[in-house]
Amino acid sequence: MRKPYLIGLVLLAVWFVWLLYGLNFYRGEQFSTLFLLVAFGTGVFPIYFSFVHLLIGERSKQWISWVGIVATAFVIVPVSIFLLYRFA
């Protein structure tokens, strides 16, 4: 596995643990912190992996990265924010 992908996977694991902690313990005034945590994580990680793939991935499959970037901006982040408000 290439180093940028490994760095991204480690950061993703840390974010996931932080998210689980936040869902259990952030209440009231801290809800805005949880909101930023969810919005940041669901937006940054797919875009990070897409840019890494654009830089070091196969040229013939770079369209997948552009699909990931667009899907993140217009589908993944809005849905995650909606689900946070709906169920948290």
N, CA and C of each residue as an Amber inpcrd file, in Angstrom:
protein
   264
   0.8530000  -1.1740000   0.0000000   0.0000000   0.0000000   0.0000000
   0.8970000   1.2350000   0.0000000   0.4960000   2.2060000  -0.7600000
   1.2930000   3.4340000  -0.8310000   1.0890000   4.2870000   0.4100000
   2.1020000   5.0430000   0.7440000   2.1000000   5.8190000   1.9800000
   0.9430000   6.8240000   2.0850000   0.5900000   7.5880000   1.0400000
  -0.5360000   8.5190000   1.1970000  -1.8570000   7.8260000   1.5320000
  -2.0720000   6.6410000   0.9730000  -3.2900000   5.9090000   1.3000000
  -3.2740000   5.4490000   2.7530000  -2.1140000   5.0260000   3.2300000
  -1.9890000   4.5800000   4.6120000  -2.2310000   5.7340000   5.5790000
  -1.6900000   6.8980000   5.2740000  -1.9260000   8.0830000   6.1030000
  -3.4170000   8.3980000   6.1480000  -4.0710000   8.3440000   5.0080000
  -5.5030000   8.6060000   4.9560000  -6.3150000   7.6060000   5.7500000
  -5.9450000   6.3370000   5.6900000  -6.6720000   5.3170000   6.4470000
  -6.4960000   5.4930000   7.9500000  -5.3140000   5.8850000   8.3780000
  -5.0880000   6.1440000   9.8050000  -5.9240000   7.3370000  10.2600000
  -5.9280000   8.3990000   9.4800000  -6.7430000   9.5710000   9.8320000
  -8.2250000   9.2360000   9.8360000  -8.6570000   8.4030000   8.8990000
 -10.0560000   7.9780000   8.8500000 -10.4290000   7.1820000  10.0980000
  -9.5480000   6.3170000  10.5530000  -9.8060000   5.5440000  11.7680000
  -9.8990000   6.4580000  12.9910000  -9.0010000   7.4300000  13.0880000
  -9.0380000   8.3770000  14.2080000 -10.3330000   9.1830000  14.1760000
 -10.7350000   9.6430000  12.9890000 -11.9770000  10.4040000  12.8710000
 -13.1710000   9.5540000  13.2730000 -13.1950000   8.2830000  12.8790000
 -14.3170000   7.4080000  13.2010000 -14.4360000   7.2040000  14.7090000
 -13.3140000   7.0010000  15.3920000 -13.3410000   6.8500000  16.8510000
 -13.8160000   8.1430000  17.5020000 -13.3330000   9.2760000  17.0080000
 -13.7490000  10.5750000  17.5390000 -15.2430000  10.7890000  17.3090000
 -15.7490000  10.3750000  16.1550000 -17.1750000  10.4990000  15.8650000
 -18.0000000   9.6560000  16.8260000 -17.6060000   8.4210000  17.0660000
 -18.3300000   7.5710000  18.0100000 -18.3180000   8.1730000  19.4080000
 -17.1850000   8.7190000  19.8180000 -17.1080000   9.3960000  21.1130000
 -18.0590000  10.5930000  21.1450000 -18.0430000  11.3790000  20.0780000
 -18.8890000  12.5620000  20.0270000 -20.3670000  12.2350000  20.0560000
 -20.7670000  11.1740000  19.3730000 -22.1760000  10.7880000  19.3790000
 -22.6380000  10.3670000  20.7660000 -21.7420000   9.8360000  21.5610000
 -22.1100000   9.3810000  22.8970000 -22.0510000  10.4760000  23.9540000
 -21.1440000  11.4290000  23.8080000 -20.8930000  12.3560000  24.9050000
 -21.1450000  13.8310000  24.6040000 -21.3140000  14.2280000  23.3530000
 -21.5600000  15.6410000  23.0570000 -23.0510000  15.9200000  23.1710000
 -23.4160000  16.8370000  24.0400000 -24.8150000  17.1990000  24.2350000
 -24.9310000  18.7130000  24.3780000 -26.0960000  19.2160000  24.1060000
 -26.3820000  20.6240000  24.3240000 -25.5050000  21.5600000  23.5290000
 -24.7150000  22.3690000  24.2360000 -23.8680000  23.3700000  23.5940000
 -22.7940000  22.7410000  22.7200000 -22.4150000  21.5240000  23.0150000
 -21.3690000  20.8630000  22.2470000 -21.8900000  20.2870000  20.9330000
 -23.1860000  20.4130000  20.6740000 -23.7500000  19.8620000  19.4460000
 -23.1260000  20.5050000  18.2160000 -22.7870000  21.7820000  18.2870000
 -22.1510000  22.4330000  17.1380000 -20.7820000  21.8250000  16.8580000
 -20.0830000  21.3920000  17.8970000 -18.8030000  20.7100000  17.7000000
 -19.0130000  19.3920000  16.9760000 -20.0370000  18.6530000  17.3570000
 -20.3510000  17.3980000  16.6840000 -20.7530000  17.6440000  15.2400000
 -21.5080000  18.7000000  15.0020000 -21.9140000  19.0520000  13.6430000
 -20.6910000  19.3060000  12.7600000 -19.7480000  20.0910000  13.2610000
 -18.5280000  20.3660000  12.5040000 -17.7020000  19.1040000  12.2960000
 -17.6660000  18.2480000  13.2910000 -16.9400000  16.9850000  13.1810000
 -17.5110000  16.1190000  12.0650000 -18.8190000  16.0010000  12.0090000
 -19.4580000  15.1800000  10.9750000 -19.2680000  15.8030000   9.6040000
 -19.5350000  17.0900000   9.4860000 -19.4050000  17.7540000   8.1870000
 -17.9630000  17.7130000   7.6900000 -17.0210000  17.9400000   8.5720000
 -15.6090000  17.9250000   8.1940000 -15.1760000  16.5320000   7.7450000
 -15.4910000  15.5390000   8.5310000 -15.0490000  14.1840000   8.2190000
 -15.6620000  13.6160000   6.9660000 -16.9640000  13.8100000   6.7980000
 -17.6020000  13.2430000   5.6110000 -17.2070000  13.9880000   4.3540000
 -16.7270000  15.1960000   4.4870000 -16.2910000  15.9330000   3.3090000
 -14.8260000  15.7700000   2.9800000 -13.9980000  15.7910000   3.9950000
 -12.5570000  15.8100000   3.7600000 -12.0050000  14.4580000   3.3190000
 -12.4420000  13.3930000   3.9380000 -11.8110000  12.1080000   3.6400000
 -12.0660000  11.6000000   2.2240000 -13.2790000  11.6300000   1.7190000
 -13.4420000  11.2060000   0.3190000 -12.6720000  12.0960000  -0.6570000
 -12.6350000  13.3880000  -0.3740000 -11.8980000  14.2950000  -1.2580000
 -10.3960000  14.0320000  -1.1530000  -9.9040000  13.7470000   0.0470000
  -8.4800000  13.4140000   0.2160000  -8.1150000  12.2000000  -0.6340000
  -8.8890000  11.1280000  -0.5130000  -8.5810000   9.9210000  -1.2740000
  -8.7330000  10.1530000  -2.7720000  -9.6770000  10.9910000  -3.1690000
  -9.8340000  11.2960000  -4.5920000  -8.6300000  12.0570000  -5.1330000
  -8.1520000  13.0420000  -4.3920000  -6.9800000  13.7900000  -4.8420000
  -5.7210000  12.9230000  -4.8580000  -5.5880000  12.0440000  -3.8770000
  -4.4460000  11.1260000  -3.8880000  -4.5070000  10.2480000  -5.1300000
  -5.6990000   9.7690000  -5.4530000  -5.8370000   8.9330000  -6.6510000
  -5.5640000   9.7430000  -7.9160000  -5.9680000  11.0080000  -7.9310000
  -5.6640000  11.8470000  -9.0940000  -4.1600000  12.0230000  -9.2730000
  -3.4340000  12.1350000  -8.1660000  -1.9950000  12.3790000  -8.2440000
  -1.1760000  11.1280000  -8.5340000  -1.5240000  10.0030000  -7.9180000
  -0.6730000   8.8230000  -8.0700000  -1.4000000   7.6170000  -8.6510000
  -2.6640000   7.7710000  -8.9950000  -3.4240000   6.6410000  -9.5200000
  -3.2480000   6.4600000 -11.0170000  -3.8990000   5.4350000 -11.5300000
  -3.8470000   5.1610000 -12.9640000  -4.5950000   6.2450000 -13.7320000
  -4.0250000   6.6650000 -14.8400000  -4.6390000   7.7280000 -15.6430000
  -5.9960000   7.3060000 -16.1990000  -6.1300000   6.0420000 -16.5650000
  -7.3740000   5.5830000 -17.1880000  -8.5440000   5.5330000 -16.2100000
  -8.2600000   5.5690000 -14.9150000  -9.3250000   5.4840000 -13.9110000
  -9.4930000   6.7720000 -13.1130000  -8.9690000   7.8730000 -13.6050000
  -9.0750000   9.1230000 -12.8560000 -10.4860000   9.6970000 -12.8480000
 -11.3200000   9.2680000 -13.7590000 -12.7000000   9.7500000 -13.7570000
 -13.4030000   9.3660000 -12.4580000 -12.9820000   8.2490000 -11.8460000
 -13.5780000   7.8190000 -10.5840000 -13.3170000   8.8680000  -9.4990000
 -12.1580000   9.4730000  -9.5260000 -11.8320000  10.5140000  -8.5450000
 -12.7410000  11.7200000  -8.6980000 -12.9910000  12.1270000  -9.9380000
 -13.8700000  13.2760000 -10.1610000 -15.2990000  12.9640000  -9.7290000
 -15.7490000  11.7430000  -9.9610000 -17.0780000  11.3380000  -9.4910000
 -17.1220000  11.3920000  -7.9660000 -16.0530000  10.9450000  -7.3100000
 -15.9970000  10.9870000  -5.8510000 -16.0260000  12.3960000  -5.2990000
 -15.3280000  13.3030000  -5.9460000 -15.3110000  14.6980000  -5.4900000
 -16.6930000  15.3320000  -5.6260000 -17.3340000  15.1370000  -6.7620000
 -18.6680000  15.7110000  -6.9900000 -19.6990000  15.0650000  -6.0690000
 -19.6370000  13.7430000  -5.9180000 -20.5890000  13.0540000  -5.0400000
 -20.4230000  13.4970000  -3.5940000 -19.2040000  13.7420000  -3.1820000
 -18.9640000  14.2070000  -1.8130000 -19.6070000  15.5650000  -1.5830000
 -19.3950000  16.4670000  -2.5040000 -19.9030000  17.8300000  -2.3230000
 -21.4260000  17.9070000  -2.3770000 -22.0450000  17.1170000  -3.2440000
 -23.4780000  17.2870000  -3.4740000 -24.3520000  16.1800000  -2.9060000
 -23.7590000  15.0830000  -2.4350000 -24.5710000  13.9860000  -1.9040000
 -24.1370000  13.5990000  -0.4890000 -22.8880000  13.2390000  -0.3080000
 -22.4410000  12.6540000   0.9570000 -22.5290000  13.6490000   2.1110000
 -22.0030000  14.8370000   1.9380000 -22.0220000  15.8260000   3.0270000
 -23.4470000  16.2730000   3.3680000 -24.2930000  16.6410000   2.3910000
 -25.6610000  17.0170000   2.7640000 -26.4410000  15.8940000   3.4500000
 -26.2730000  14.6660000   2.9870000 -26.9770000  13.5430000   3.6120000
 -26.4790000  13.3140000   5.0320000 -25.1830000  13.4150000   5.2540000
 -24.6540000  13.2120000   6.6060000 -25.1410000  14.3000000   7.5590000
 -25.2200000  15.5270000   7.0830000 -25.7290000  16.6120000   7.9290000
 -27.2070000  16.4020000   8.2340000 -27.9780000  15.9880000   7.2360000
 -29.3970000  15.6970000   7.4580000 -29.5660000  14.5850000   8.4880000
 -28.8130000  13.5060000   8.3430000 -28.9260000  12.3930000   9.2820000
 -28.5040000  12.7950000  10.6860000 -27.5170000  13.6590000  10.7960000
 -27.1020000  14.1340000  12.1120000 -28.2350000  14.8970000  12.7830000
 -28.8650000  15.8190000  12.0580000 -29.9700000  16.5800000  12.6380000
 -31.1780000  15.7040000  12.9140000 -31.3740000  14.7020000  12.1010000
 -32.5530000  13.8510000  12.2390000 -32.4440000  12.9070000  13.4340000
 -31.2740000  12.3350000  13.6450000 -31.1500000  11.2650000  14.6290000
 -30.3040000  11.6030000  15.8480000 -29.6040000  12.7180000  15.8470000
 -28.7650000  13.0300000  17.0150000 -29.5050000  13.8900000  18.0110000
